[in-house]
Amino acid sequence: MKFCQNCGAELVKGQRFCTNCGAEVTQQQTVPTETAHRKKKKFLIPIIIVAALLLLAFFLFTQIDTSSKTADAIGTAIKNKDSAALSKLLSSDGESLTADQSEAFMKLLDDKGATDSFVAQLKNQAKSVPSTIKLADRPLLEIANNGKKYGILNDYQFNVASQKVQLEAQDDSTLTYSSNGKEKEVDLMKGQTVDLGTMPAGLYTIPATKSLDGTSYKGELVVDTTQSPEVKENFQVGYIKVTLNGDDSLDNGETIIKVNDQQIEFDENKEQYGPFSLENELNVSAEGEVNGENFKTTSKLLTKDDFKNSMAEVHLQFNEDEISNYIAEENSTAEPKVVVIKEKETVEVDRDDDEIFISTPEEARAAALRFSGGSFNTGSNEVRTPVANATGWGFGIFDANGNPIKSFDIHHDGYVIEYDEDGSEVASGYAY
């Protein structure tokens, strides 16, 4: 079969001109033979093979992952604060980091002022695999060869160290927070150390809620994997430690602490008062009584900035001069009385100012006891029997070894002088 060399149209045998384009037909215009087709195929096969090999070589070249190449990419992502890019380059416990974990990793470096030094160290240590980079004496990043990729290429891994995180509870409460997309609830006991799982190295801020004495407080958990314990509580709740000054002359059991509108009985053995919400300022003061007369301290205004680790310490001062003047005035106007001991029964009897009325050892001891506020605080010590002297009576209190602790002189008119263990006067005044 023949074909036109000009347009390729099929020709009829004996045709001299192409009916399609009008070109003259020559005798050489015949269909290529089967042999010609075979020769053409043999020519194309090597070309196809070479092209495929070139494509494969190009692909493998683009996939070559040297440790230095990855280290450079990590350094660039950190400097650009690109958590999305960083998450594709770093892993932890066999899993790629999330964007949040990458963000926490970069925050940790910034917080410790270690960003530049880490990037420089990373590029240097990537040249000698395996190697480990530390921060605050704790593993931070491990560089390792994880075998072969595609059977011929090294597969380098940059693994962020996984750290167990612990919390030391500040109080008895219930803590609710989210971890890896799951809500968790933990019951805490004050002083107890609780494991909260493991996390890739980083500085995390995790929203949380604390339930305390039936009240919920919003806040956060701050996780720093270079610290111990790693987790700190940061809630809008705090406690107050109160120290009172100038309250020695107040009636026992009559002193209260006021925090805003809340009144709390003062206990000098109590370490702290609370909890209190820190969403608003706290106005702290104290009040006490002497024979029904009320005395107040100055107040202290606290804000959340005054609380360190949920604790604030407050010192409150009573006006000692005001209290002393009141007591002196009360004593000067009080009607003189005498205590008479009769068959272990104590009675009070009115007497004139100029009449001597302390006339027995029992009356002398009762006067000293009243002057001391109702107690000698003797414990296992010995209180000796009063003996007569030039002005009235005198006696001492001694320890188990016979050493003096304190002593008293009691005048006939009820005037009492107290001395310390060295015989120095420490207090004086009328008992009645």
Disulfide bonds with the S-S distance in Angstrom:
none
